[in-house]
Amino acid sequence: MTSAHIAIQGVNKIFKTTDNEVVALKDINLEIPQGQFVCLLGPSGCGKSTLLNAAAGFSLPSSGTITANGKRVTGPGPDRGMVFQEYALFPWMTVAQNISFGLEIKGMSAAEIEPVVAGLLQKLGLSEFRSRFPKDLSGGMRQRVAIARVLALDSPIMLMDEPFGALDALTRRNLQDELLRIWSELGKTVIFVTHSIEEAIYLADRIIVMTYRPGTVKRDVLVNLPRLRDPASAEFNALKRELGQLVMEEQQRHHDFEVLAAAVD
């Protein structure tokens, strides 16, 4: 499986509490080739973010292995850039300073950094905001800055944890299109967590539907729809109904689990 850009082999994740153990992930096996856009889809509690954090190296698996470019993931690394839902920008830094921060840590000179930052500002429509602080930006603009900061590091793998979940519908679609343009131009490998079926179909080459706890792969779905995709098309909606049924089954399992837990208490 070393030929895969990302290889996940037999991954399990157990969280231990004072009272018991919670199995968050169970026997996850995935191969993600270079340049593929993959969405992790499922209800809350299915382990989507847990799996993404394991791929990022923030929280290592209890057992099993994850490799990126053939190298075992043992912690965060420059080959994997992470975009969070909550932007994670430094509020005391300007837009340009936020984007350049990682490059400064890498030891690049100001002369080397400036063209990289200027290019990303232009690419993401942020040039006129380069001297603004995060508090002066809309949610969509803040997320553009967060994406630009990851792109500045030129990580071949982008890990995205519901990055558009808190945005209004119009801003969300605009950023989805922006992300697809960047992905198409730069050939990044993307793992994107979402609970939106429509978003997953609109973005992904491939959708991994996960089960409610313990999180396993319920279905691995290739999205064979031409881009740009039309959410009103019959083919789009047929796939939306198929995926909706899969997710609803897991949401029902979640509901049944909560009812049983309440009865036991």
N, C-alpha and C positions, 0 to 999 in steps of 0.2 A: 504493500500500500504506500510505499515511499514515493511513488510517482504522482500521487495526489498532492495538490497544493496544501490541503489540510486533510489529515487522516485521523479519525476518531475511532479507537479500537477498544471495545469492551469497557466503556466508561461507566462507572458507578459513582454516585455521590451520596454520602450519608451524613446528615447533620445530627450531632449528638446533643441532647439536652440533659438536664438533671434527672428527668423522669424516664425518657425513652430515646429511641432513635427514629429519625425521619428519613426515609429513602426518597431522595429527590430525583435521582436519575438511576436508571437500571438498564445495563447492557446496551449502551448506545454505540452503534457502529455506522459510521458515515465516511464516505470519500467525497471530497469536494475538489474538483479539478481547477486548475488555474483559470481565472477570468470568469468563473461562474457566479451568478447572482442567486443566492439561496435565501429563502425566507423560512424562519422557524415560526410556526403558527400553532396556536392552541389556547385554551382558556387559562385564566390566572391559576397559578399553582401547578402548572404542568412541567415546569423546569426549564423554560425557554431561556430566561436570563441566567439561570444557574449554568446551563451549558455554554452560553456565550462567555460568561466570566471565566469558565474553565479554559476555553479556547484563548482568552486574553491572558491567562496566567495569573489572574487575580485570586482565584480560589481553585486549588488543584483537585483533581478527582481523588476519591477515596481509593479507587483501583481503576486499572485500565490506563491507556496512554493516548495523548494527543500530540501529533507532530505537525509542524508547519515547515514546508520545504524540506522534509526529511529529517528535521531536527526536533527532538522532543521538547515540548513546552514545559518548562519548569518555573516560569515566572513571566512577567510582562517583558516585552521586547520591541525593538524598533520596527520589526517586520510586521507587527500587528497594531494598527491604530484603532482607537476606541472612540465612538461618538455616543454620548449619553443623552437621555431624554431631557435632563435638567441642565444642558448646555455646559456646565462646569467651567465657565470662563472666570478669569481673575478680574474682579470688579474694579481694582485699582489700576488696571492696564487698559490702554486704548485698544481698538480693534487691531491695528497693525502690531502692537506689542504682544497681544495675545497670540497672534499668528506666528510671530517670530520667536516666541519664548523657547520652543523646543529646539529650534535651530541654534539659538544662543547656547543652550545646554550642550549641544553637540560640539560646540567650539568654533562654529563658523564665524567669519568676520562680518562686520556691518556691510562691507562692500559685496560680500557673497549673499547675504541675507536679503538685501533690498530688492533685487530683481525677482527673487522667488516670491516675496510678499506682494510686490506690485502686480505680478502676474496673477496671483490667486485673488487679489482684490478685484482685478478686472474680470477674471473668469466668473466670479460669483456675484458680480454687481455691487461690490462694496467699496469701490474706489473713493467715492465722496464721503464715506463714513470712516475712513482710516484713522482719524484723530478723535472719534467719538468713544465714549465709555459704554460698557454693556448696559448700564441703567438707562441710557438714552436711545436704546434700540428696541424694536419690536421683537416678539418671540421668534418670528421667522428670520429676522436679521441675525439674532444671536445664534440661531442654529446654523446659519450660513458661516458665521465666524468659527463655530466649533468644527464644522466640516473642513473649512480652509486650514485650520490648525493641524488637523490630521493629515490633510493632503500635503502640507508643507514638509512633513517628515518623509514623504514619498514611500510610505509603508505599502507593500504589495497587497496586504490584506486589510480590509476595513471591516470592523465589527461594530454593529449599530444596534443599540438597545432602545427600541421604540422611539427613534429620534424625532418623529413628527406627531407623536401621540397627543401632545398638549396644544397643538395648533388648530386654528380654524380651518374649515374645509378647503377654502380657496388657497390659503397659504400652503396648506399641506400638499395640494395637487401641484402647485408651482414648484415646491421643493422636490417633490417626487420626480418631476420632469427634469429638474436641474441635476438631481442625483443620477438619473439614467443617462443624461448627456455626458456627465463627468466619467461615469463608469464605462460608457462606450468609447470615449476618447482615450482613457488612461489604462483600460484593461485590468482594473483592480478585481481581486476576488472579494466578494461581499457576503457576509452573513448578517442578516437583518431580522431582528426580532419584532414581531407585530402580533396584535390580537385582531387586526382587521383583515377579514377575508378578501375584501375588494383591494386593499392595498397590496396584499401578498400577490394576487393575480396580476395586478397592474405592473408590479416591479420585477417579479422573479422569473428566472429560468426554471426554477425548481422549488417546490414547497414541501417542507418537512412538517407533517401534521403530528403533533405530540399528544400522548395520552395524559390524562390527569394522573396525579401522583400515585405510584412512582412514574416519572416521566420516561417514556419509551417512544420509539418511532412507530406511530400507528400506520402512517401511509407516506410514501415517498412519491410525490407527484411531479412529473415533468409538465411544464406549461408550454404547449406547442401552439401558441398564438402569436401572430406577427406583431411587431412593434411599429408605431405606438399603438397601444391597445385601446379599444373602444369599450368602456364599461356598459354601454347600452346594447352591444352586439349579442346575438343569440348564443354564440360560442362562449363568450365571457360569462354570461349568466348561467349557462349550463354547468360550467366548471364551478361557479359560485354556489350553485345549489348542491353539487356533489360535495364540495368542501364544507359547506354549511352543515350538511348532515353529519359529517365526521366530527366536526367541532361540537355540535349539539349533543352527540352521544357522550362526549367527554364532559360537557357541562352538566349533563344529567347525572353522570357518575359522581361529579363533584357535589351536586345537590344531595344525592342519596347518601354520600359519605357524611355530609354535614348533619343531615337528619339523624343518621345512626349515631354520630358522635354526641349529639345533643341528648338523644335518648339514653345513652350510656351514662352521661353525666347526671 
